[in-house]
Amino acid sequence: MAHLIWSPQAVSDLEAICDYIAKDSQEYACIVARRIVNVVESIPDHPGAGRMVPEWQTPSLRERIVGSYRVIYRAGPEAVEIVTIIHGARVFREL
């Protein structure tokens, strides 16, 4: 199993998502955070299960969808790096 790494950007993204949702509901913010973290923690078991990021079409850059959010990660033989977490309506343009 590959080692899981959270990029500083992904940590910041998750915090921002939770802060935004918590303005309306602290409880729902916790639920969304748990769902995202559960998916992230499962990625190293099957890193190829996510689809290639459509904007890049690079085999090592993949994503899993969690509700309205895209968890974008880079899968390598030794590690899986969570690159960013963005809203599904956004286009991913930067690495």
Buried (B, 14 or more C-beta within 10 A) or exposed (E): EBEBBBBEBBEEBBEEBBEEBBEEEEEEBEEBBEEBBEBBEEBBEEBEEBEBBEEBEEEBBBBBEBEEBBBBBBBEEEBBBBBBBBEEEEEBEEE
